[in-house]
Amino acid sequence: MAIQRVKTGIPGMDELLNGGIPKRNVVLLAGGPGTGKSIMSQQYIYYGLQNGEPGIYVTLEEHPVAVRENMKNFGWDPTPYEEKGMFAMIDGFTGGIGRAAERERFVVPDPTDVRSLIDVVKEAISWIEENTGKPPVRGVIDSVTTLYLTKPSVARNIVMMLKKVFSGFGITAFFVSQVSVAERGFGGPGVEHAADGIIRLDLDEIDGELVRSLIIWKMRGTKHDMRRHPFEITDKGVIVYPDKVVKRRKLVLVRS
Ligand SMILES: Nc1ncnc2c1ncn2[C@@H]1O[C@H](COP(=O)(O)OP(=O)(O)OP(=O)(O)O)[C@@H](O)[C@H]1O
């Protein structure tokens, strides 16, 4: 039987994934600052909404109002879908502080406490089920790194706890993982093993120009492309180029 897949909807990406992400996979979207992790996550969620697939988005690094504004800049206004009960924005940023936070439907009272975050996620899933008759298909946490910045030793446990909830409800998720500019890993000890998939995004200076590229490091349940491909961020979102390959320039030391 063919496996069920969730299309990312990001032009070029599903080709690299042999058709899409296997359903229920939790995929780490790992990369340095400004590499495009949030934009790619928002594009993933919005593609689903447009195709009748409910979604949840947990924002831990940005105000939910700023996330909606950023999405609108790309033409991805989530508000009508929130009104229909198809999309839940989970505010893990404000802790309920501020006027705008009072208007949010799902607010995590203590964003540093993973259990309180999980409770609100479950509430949002039930709300979507009540409104649409099905659980969300897609989910995003932006970023999971925030949850263990000060306690890296529990990183893997936290990712496992969240993965159990998301994949338990059949949700296919992007967990955004922040890595520092020169870091080769995927952000946090052991998280790379807990995740079902890893997509690594990079921004490199080549010949005085910043070049965006990505590579699918792993994806359980499917074969996938193994090469590094360039991508661009445009006014309409991310476009990946499956026919182009980026070969990293090596740093050559010249002795005088
Ligand atoms: N309309 C646009 N057209 C082209 N590029 C854009 C546009 N809007 C934003 N960008 C690029 O996207 C980058 C931000 O992307 P994004 O917020 O997804 O990064 P991120 O990987 O989530 O970063 P961080 O970890 O710092 O939050 C900007 O630095 C800019 O280079």
PDBQT file of the ligand as one rigid body, heavy atoms in Angstrom, charges set to zero:
ROOT
HETATM    1  N1  LIG A 301       9.455  39.472   0.525  1.00  0.00    +0.000 N 
HETATM    2  C1  LIG A 301      10.670  38.945   0.647  1.00  0.00    +0.000 A 
HETATM    3  N2  LIG A 301      11.390  38.692  -0.464  1.00  0.00    +0.000 NA
HETATM    4  C2  LIG A 301      12.625  38.143  -0.373  1.00  0.00    +0.000 A 
HETATM    5  N3  LIG A 301      13.217  37.806   0.782  1.00  0.00    +0.000 NA
HETATM    6  C3  LIG A 301      12.546  38.034   1.905  1.00  0.00    +0.000 A 
HETATM    7  C4  LIG A 301      11.239  38.606   1.909  1.00  0.00    +0.000 A 
HETATM    8  N4  LIG A 301      10.829  38.706   3.190  1.00  0.00    +0.000 NA
HETATM    9  C5  LIG A 301      11.829  38.214   3.944  1.00  0.00    +0.000 A 
HETATM   10  N5  LIG A 301      12.858  37.809   3.189  1.00  0.00    +0.000 N 
HETATM   11  C6  LIG A 301      14.115  37.165   3.644  1.00  0.00    +0.000 C 
HETATM   12  O1  LIG A 301      13.769  36.196   4.618  1.00  0.00    +0.000 OA
HETATM   13  C7  LIG A 301      14.596  36.331   5.773  1.00  0.00    +0.000 C 
HETATM   14  C8  LIG A 301      13.813  35.964   7.010  1.00  0.00    +0.000 C 
HETATM   15  O2  LIG A 301      13.314  34.665   6.877  1.00  0.00    +0.000 OA
HETATM   16  P1  LIG A 301      12.755  33.879   8.138  1.00  0.00    +0.000 P 
HETATM   17  O3  LIG A 301      12.108  34.822   9.092  1.00  0.00    +0.000 OA
HETATM   18  O4  LIG A 301      11.950  32.749   7.640  1.00  0.00    +0.000 OA
HETATM   19  O5  LIG A 301      14.113  33.373   8.772  1.00  0.00    +0.000 OA
HETATM   20  P2  LIG A 301      14.346  32.364   9.965  1.00  0.00    +0.000 P 
HETATM   21  O6  LIG A 301      15.198  31.264   9.427  1.00  0.00    +0.000 OA
HETATM   22  O7  LIG A 301      13.066  31.994  10.601  1.00  0.00    +0.000 OA
HETATM   23  O8  LIG A 301      15.252  33.269  10.921  1.00  0.00    +0.000 OA
HETATM   24  P3  LIG A 301      15.368  33.410  12.513  1.00  0.00    +0.000 P 
HETATM   25  O9  LIG A 301      15.881  32.107  13.043  1.00  0.00    +0.000 OA
HETATM   26  O10 LIG A 301      16.365  34.514  12.621  1.00  0.00    +0.000 OA
HETATM   27  O11 LIG A 301      14.009  33.768  12.987  1.00  0.00    +0.000 OA
HETATM   28  C9  LIG A 301      15.014  37.781   5.783  1.00  0.00    +0.000 C 
HETATM   29  O12 LIG A 301      16.260  37.925   6.439  1.00  0.00    +0.000 OA
HETATM   30  C10 LIG A 301      15.084  38.123   4.310  1.00  0.00    +0.000 C 
HETATM   31  O13 LIG A 301      16.379  37.814   3.801  1.00  0.00    +0.000 OA
ENDROOT
TORSDOF 0
